Amino acid sequence: MEKTPLATGLIFVAAIGSGIVAGIFFAFSSFVMAALARIPPAQGAAAMNSISVTVINPGFMSVFIGTALLCLINGVRSLFTWHQGGSKFILAASLVYLIGTFAVTIFFNVPLNNRLASTTDPAQTIAFWPSYLAAWNIWNHVRTVAAALSAVLFTWGLCQR
């Protein structure tokens, strides 16, 4: 890719953003969801519903969505600079984040969160909670690995420039 300061900066910030998102999702994979699973289902579901509302904030959303936008920019740019060092890694990093982190969140984790939030009957919430935890955790592991891999690929792409 072009070795301009702007191009380098866009890749660098995408690598950092991917790493931050990976860290956030890793926390959920490694201990947050396990902690919620240890408390009574109604309380765990209520805590998760609170998290789902609270996560919609400028800090998280700017990193999560901002990184996706940088992936779009860097991915498209890499197609125009395909012959230059690092471009293949930049494209791979962009696609991994966009598909494995951003799309998985939109198409799997968010719908699960919405279903949990819309379950108003306490008995239904308690019945749904175990399957929610299992499905949500699987998809969270996917997006954790994807965000971490994206950070690695962006970094490797920078090293190849």
N, C-alpha and C positions, 0 to 999 in steps of 0.2 A: 504494500500500500504506500501511498505518498508519505514521505517523511516530513510533512509539515507539522509544526507544533500543534495546530488544531486537530489534525488527523490523529496524532499520537495522543493528545489529550482526550479525545472522544473514546478511543480504545481503552486508555488507562481508567477513565471514569466508569466505563462499562465493566471493566474487570473488578474495580472496587465495589460497584453496585451489586454485581453478581455475588461477590464474596459476602457482602453485608446480608443480602437476602438469604444466601445459603446458611449463614450463621443464625438468623432468625428462625428459619425452618428447622435447622438442626436442633435448636433448643426445644422446639415442639416434639421432634422425633425422639430426642434423648431423655426428656424429663417432664415437660409440661403435660403432655397427654397421659403419661403414666401416672402423674399426680392426680389428674382429673379422674382417671379410672379407679383410683383408690378410694374416692369418697362416694357417698351414696349417689346413685344415678341421677336423681332429681337435682341434687346440688351440682354435680359435675356438668349436667346439661345447662343449668342456669349459668354456671361460670363460663362455659364455652360460648353461650349466647352473648354474654357480656363481652367476652374477648372479640367475638365476631363484629360487634358494634364498635368497640373501642379501637380496633385495628384500622378503621377508616379514619385516618388522621393524616395531616400534612407530612409528618415525618416519614411514616411507613410508605404512604402512597407515592410520595415523590421519589423514593428510592425504588420501589417496586415497579411503578409505571415508567418512571424516568429511565430505568435500566432497559425496560422493554423498548422504549423509543430510541435509546442509543443503539440497541441491537438492530433495530430496523435501519437506522442510518448507517451503522458500520457494516451490516450485512449487504446492503445495496451498494455501498462504496466498494466493498471487496469484489463485487462482480465486475466493476469497471477497472480494477487494478489487479486482476487475477494473476497476471504474470509476475507481480512483485512479491517479494518475500513476506510471509506471514498471512497473506490474504486468505488462503484456504483455512487456516486456523481461526481467523476472525469470522469468516462465514460460518464455520462449524460452531463456534462459540455463540454466535448470534442465534442460529437455528436451535441449538440445544436449550438456550434460555427461553426463547419465544415459544417453543413447543413444550419442552419438559417442565418449565417453571410457570410461565405466564398462562399458557393454554390449559395446562392441568389444573391450575388454580381456578380459572374461569369455568371450565367444563366439569370439574369433579368436586373440588373442595367447597367452592361457593354454593353449588346446588345442595350439597350435603348440609352445609350450614343453614341454608334457607329452609330446608325440610325440617331440621331440628328446631329452628325458631318458630316455624308454623305449627308445630305440634303442641296444641294447647291442653290436651287432656293429659293429666299426670301419668295415668296408666300407660298411655301410648308413648309418652316420652321415655318412661322407664323401659318399656319393651323395645323401643328403637335404639336406645343408648348403646348397647353392646355392638350392634351391627354398624352404627354410626362410627364408633371408635375404630373398629376393624377397617372399614373402608377408608375413613378419613386418614388414618395412619399410613395405610399403603400408599395413597396418593401423595401424602406429605413426604414420605421417604423418596418417592420418585422426584418430586420437585426439589427436595434438598440436594440429592445427588446431581440433578441437572444444573442447578445454580452453582454448585461447587465445581462441576466439570466445566461449566461456562467460564468461570473465573480462571481456571487453569488454562483453558484454551486461549482466552484473551491474553493472558500473561505470556504464554508460549508464542502467540502471534506477535506480540510486541518484541519478544527476544529475537524473532526471525527477521525483523525489519532492518 
